[in-house]
Amino acid sequence: MAIGTALLSAARTPRGAPAAIVLVGVVVAALFADRLAPYAYDVQSLMQANLPPSAAHLLGTDEFGRDLFSRILHGARISLGVAVTSIGASVALGLVFGAIAGYAGGWADRLLMAVVDLTWAFPEILIALVLIAILGPGLGSTAVAITVGYMAQFARLARAQIIALKGETYIEATVGLGAGHAHILLRHLVPNALTPVLVAGMLATGDAIVLEATLGYFGLGAQPPLPSWGAMMSAGVGQMFLAPWVIVFPGVAIAITVVAINLYGDALIDALQIRNRLREG
């Protein structure tokens, strides 16, 4: 089944339909935050600090009087943008490493996988903390940290797919016809190995959002006044009993988005019937 058809099929399932609606809403919020937000995300008004949810401020205000709904909309752009960009780069790097290692075999396979396994051996959060300590806090450092932290799983999965595919009869026939290595990799092996890697990347996007929020919570991600969901939760800790909505609503946004990604990804796996192929990584 083509990936486009599978996306539509997954969106029609009982699990995938509500998840798809939520994800479309999050994407729309991220893309059109400037138009949808009733206030600028960085405008302060201390006279309106810690106001509860109301008609004027749907989700209330924070300790600086900034509209929480507007900041959550813009936070979707930052959190989702960093996660999608980072995982996209991680998938691309993982495909390159995994495809070359799986196709070449021998010492090239051992060398590339040794490099990959250096990141595989450590938790993503630890890798992220080390890299941010070297590069300094900020969105760019967060993106690099997520990219490196998740690359190993995609490289391993791509390698497993390439090794399984290169023994197929049609690949042997292509070799017999005199096709070059680049042609075999780019025209036959990588396209057929791509689908499970892309689905794994989609599922990892939810984890990347949580990691970005965690780094933001500790002040290592988006820097003020940028409204990262994690940074908003961190600021809300001190207001937990005075204005609990400051920490609750960004947390709810993270939870709903991650659950929707996982549910839709699971429905997509069933639509593509690739669950066993994902486990091979």
FENLIN-V17084 format. One line per field, one symbol per residue. ss: DSSP state (A for helix, B for strand, O for the rest). phi: phi as a letter, one per 20 degrees, with the letter a starting at -180 (. if undefined). psi: psi as a letter, one per 40 degrees, with the letter a starting at -180 (. if undefined). A space follows every 50 residues. Layout:
ss: ???
phi: ???
psi: ???
//
This chain:
ss: OOAAAAAAAAAOOAAAAAAAAAAAAAAAAAAOAAAAOOOOOOOOOAAAOO OOOOOOOOOOBOOOOOBAAAAAAAAAAAAAAAAAAAAAAAAAAAAAAAAA AAAAOAAAAAAAAAAAAAAAOOOAAAAAAAAAAAAOOOAAAAAAAAAAAA AAAAAAAAAAAAAAAOOOAAAAAAAAOOOOAAAAAAAAAAAAAAAAAAAA AAAAAAAAAAAAAAAAAOOOOOOOOOOOAAAAAAAAAOOOOOOOAAAAAA AAAAAAAAAAAAAAAAAAAAAAOOAAAAAOO
phi: .ffffffffffeegeffffffffffffffffdgfeeffcffdfdbffdfl ffgbffcgdncefdmeffffffffffffffffffffffffffffffffff ffffmlffffffffffffeffdfgfffffffffeenfqffffffffgffd ffffffffffffffffefffffffffenfffffffeecffgeefgfffff fffffffffffffffffemdegegegefgfffffffffdgeebfffefff fffffffffffffffffffffelcgffffff
psi: hiddddddddeeiddddddddddddddddddfddddheiieehigdefhf iihaddgdeaiaeeeihddddddddddddddddddddddddddddddddd ddddaaddddddddddedddeiiddddddddddddiiiddddddddddde dddddddddddddddeeiddddddddeeiidddddddddddeeddddddd dddedddddddddddddeeebhiiehgidddddddedeedddgddddddd dddddddddddddddddddddefedddddd.
//
